[in-house]
Amino acid sequence: MASSIFRPLLNCRRHLPGLLNNAVNLNISLNQKQSLIRYSSTYKAALLHEYGQNLILEDMTRNILKSNEVRVAVHSCGVNASDRLMVENLYDHPVKRPFVPGFEVCGEVLEVGSDVKTVVTGTRVIGLNKVALGGFAEECVLDENDVFMVDHAVCFDAGAALADCYSTALLALNRRAQIKEGDTVLITAAAGGLGLAAVDLASSVYRAKVIGVCGTEGKADLVRQKGAWAALKYNEKHVLQKVKEVTDGKGVDVVFDAVGGDVFNTALDCVAHEGKVVVAGFASRVVPHIETSRLLPKAISIMGLSLTRYHESDFAVYRQAVEDVIELHEMKLINPHICARFKLDETDKAFDFIKERRSMGKVVLEMD
């Protein structure tokens, strides 16, 4: 993965949990460790009872941990478009009610199961809980495999905005498109959480020449600030003209598309000979139908990816991708943009903010 270039500088971080565990076993009694855990039997969570309705803030009863589980005190949780789709029952797979939305959390470990080895009480962590969800809450329980240690210098909001979008973008650009320095990359929905992560990685880490396409001129300003060579509001004619101008008529080496629909079709016309198109999502909710004959003249390759599927089918690659973006952030090479923050009792406002297309980058819930 991308940060294999940088890993020798930070490999010692991977061994820290074991050292911490030994220190805890040697120096802290069981009673002292337990004093670090919040012992109230309940915690606040935003619960969905009926699809399409506002979440209700309720007291939830704490359950006993399984041996492989980690209990995290959630300080911040990312609010993603998929969360809103789940709440409105528009997601690809309906989620059984009642449930607590939210899967992208950052906080500190409160308690670990008996078999957990990689983190200890007090560790600052990022969690991706895409199966069990539960992030819109003061506490969240995750499988140890879905918990990632981060440095205490990483702020909670950044931690909650980092892993999902940046890991997806890293897999798309590095593993699938095999991007290299000097490549020209066209990124659609460039001001969204995923698109802006792709802009950041492509420009800051890979030194590619990025053309960002987004919904408004105001959003285009942010995309340029994030490192894009050029950014513009979507208009088919203008996009084709800008790509021709930036690439001297050759077309782009890579397209990163998270929109679908008409935007995808326009992007496909921008690809250079032997160029690559990575499909990372369908923000428009329109899945394009492709005439494969369009791929032949320029020998275009089209590929897709889903971070969730990597979790299921190639867990080692998934885990490495998340660890890589954490390291890149700790090295200050990438940084998620957070455009709005809401409290736990303001989930309806957070969803409205996203639904109204006002968001740029990420939206975060803060529990404190």
Secondary structure in CASP SS format (residue, H / E / C, confidence):
PFRMAT SS
TARGET T0000
AUTHOR 0000-0000-0000
METHOD secondary structure of the structure
MODEL  1
M C 1.00
A H 1.00
S H 1.00
S H 1.00
I H 1.00
F C 1.00
R H 1.00
P H 1.00
L H 1.00
L H 1.00
N H 1.00
C H 1.00
R H 1.00
R H 1.00
H H 1.00
L H 1.00
P H 1.00
G H 1.00
L H 1.00
L H 1.00
N H 1.00
N H 1.00
A H 1.00
V H 1.00
N H 1.00
L H 1.00
N H 1.00
I C 1.00
S C 1.00
L H 1.00
N H 1.00
Q H 1.00
K H 1.00
Q H 1.00
S H 1.00
L C 1.00
I C 1.00
R C 1.00
Y C 1.00
S C 1.00
S C 1.00
T E 1.00
Y E 1.00
K E 1.00
A E 1.00
A E 1.00
L E 1.00
L E 1.00
H C 1.00
E C 1.00
Y C 1.00
G C 1.00
Q C 1.00
N C 1.00
L C 1.00
I E 1.00
L E 1.00
E E 1.00
D E 1.00
M E 1.00
T E 1.00
R C 1.00
N C 1.00
I C 1.00
L C 1.00
K C 1.00
S C 1.00
N C 1.00
E E 1.00
V E 1.00
R E 1.00
V E 1.00
A E 1.00
V E 1.00
H E 1.00
S E 1.00
C E 1.00
G E 1.00
V E 1.00
N C 1.00
A H 1.00
S H 1.00
D H 1.00
R H 1.00
L H 1.00
M H 1.00
V H 1.00
E C 1.00
N C 1.00
L C 1.00
Y C 1.00
D C 1.00
H C 1.00
P C 1.00
V C 1.00
K C 1.00
R C 1.00
P C 1.00
F E 1.00
V C 1.00
P C 1.00
G C 1.00
F C 1.00
E E 1.00
V E 1.00
C E 1.00
G E 1.00
E E 1.00
V E 1.00
L E 1.00
E E 1.00
V E 1.00
G C 1.00
S C 1.00
D C 1.00
V C 1.00
K C 1.00
T C 1.00
V C 1.00
V C 1.00
T C 1.00
G C 1.00
T C 1.00
R E 1.00
V E 1.00
I E 1.00
G E 1.00
L E 1.00
N C 1.00
K C 1.00
V C 1.00
A C 1.00
L C 1.00
G C 1.00
G C 1.00
F C 1.00
A E 1.00
E C 1.00
E E 1.00
C E 1.00
V E 1.00
L E 1.00
D E 1.00
E H 1.00
N H 1.00
D H 1.00
V E 1.00
F E 1.00
M E 1.00
V C 1.00
D C 1.00
H C 1.00
A C 1.00
V C 1.00
C C 1.00
F H 1.00
D H 1.00
A H 1.00
G H 1.00
A H 1.00
A H 1.00
L H 1.00
A H 1.00
D H 1.00
C H 1.00
Y H 1.00
S H 1.00
T H 1.00
A H 1.00
L H 1.00
L H 1.00
A H 1.00
L H 1.00
N H 1.00
R H 1.00
R H 1.00
A C 1.00
Q C 1.00
I C 1.00
K C 1.00
E C 1.00
G C 1.00
D C 1.00
T E 1.00
V E 1.00
L E 1.00
I E 1.00
T C 1.00
A C 1.00
A C 1.00
A C 1.00
G E 1.00
G H 1.00
L H 1.00
G H 1.00
L H 1.00
A H 1.00
A H 1.00
V H 1.00
D H 1.00
L H 1.00
A H 1.00
S H 1.00
S H 1.00
V H 1.00
Y C 1.00
R C 1.00
A C 1.00
K E 1.00
V E 1.00
I E 1.00
G E 1.00
V E 1.00
C E 1.00
G C 1.00
T C 1.00
E H 1.00
G H 1.00
K H 1.00
A H 1.00
D H 1.00
L H 1.00
V H 1.00
R H 1.00
Q H 1.00
K C 1.00
G C 1.00
A C 1.00
W C 1.00
A E 1.00
A E 1.00
L E 1.00
K E 1.00
Y C 1.00
N C 1.00
E H 1.00
K H 1.00
H H 1.00
V H 1.00
L H 1.00
Q H 1.00
K H 1.00
V H 1.00
K H 1.00
E H 1.00
V H 1.00
T C 1.00
D C 1.00
G C 1.00
K C 1.00
G C 1.00
V E 1.00
D E 1.00
V E 1.00
V E 1.00
F E 1.00
D E 1.00
A C 1.00
V C 1.00
G E 1.00
G H 1.00
D H 1.00
V H 1.00
F H 1.00
N H 1.00
T H 1.00
A H 1.00
L H 1.00
D C 1.00
C C 1.00
V E 1.00
A E 1.00
H E 1.00
E E 1.00
G E 1.00
K E 1.00
V E 1.00
V E 1.00
V E 1.00
A C 1.00
G C 1.00
F C 1.00
A C 1.00
S C 1.00
R C 1.00
V E 1.00
V C 1.00
P C 1.00
H C 1.00
I C 1.00
E C 1.00
T H 1.00
S H 1.00
R H 1.00
L H 1.00
L C 1.00
P C 1.00
K C 1.00
A C 1.00
I C 1.00
S E 1.00
I E 1.00
M E 1.00
G E 1.00
L C 1.00
S C 1.00
L H 1.00
T H 1.00
R H 1.00
Y H 1.00
H H 1.00
E H 1.00
S H 1.00
D C 1.00
F H 1.00
A H 1.00
V H 1.00
Y H 1.00
R H 1.00
Q H 1.00
A H 1.00
V H 1.00
E H 1.00
D H 1.00
V H 1.00
I H 1.00
E H 1.00
L H 1.00
H H 1.00
E H 1.00
M C 1.00
K C 1.00
L C 1.00
I C 1.00
N C 1.00
P C 1.00
H C 1.00
I E 1.00
C E 1.00
A E 1.00
R E 1.00
F E 1.00
K E 1.00
L H 1.00
D H 1.00
E H 1.00
T H 1.00
D H 1.00
K H 1.00
A H 1.00
F H 1.00
D H 1.00
F H 1.00
I H 1.00
K H 1.00
E C 1.00
R C 1.00
R C 1.00
S C 1.00
M C 1.00
G E 1.00
K E 1.00
V E 1.00
V E 1.00
L E 1.00
E E 1.00
M C 1.00
D C 1.00
END
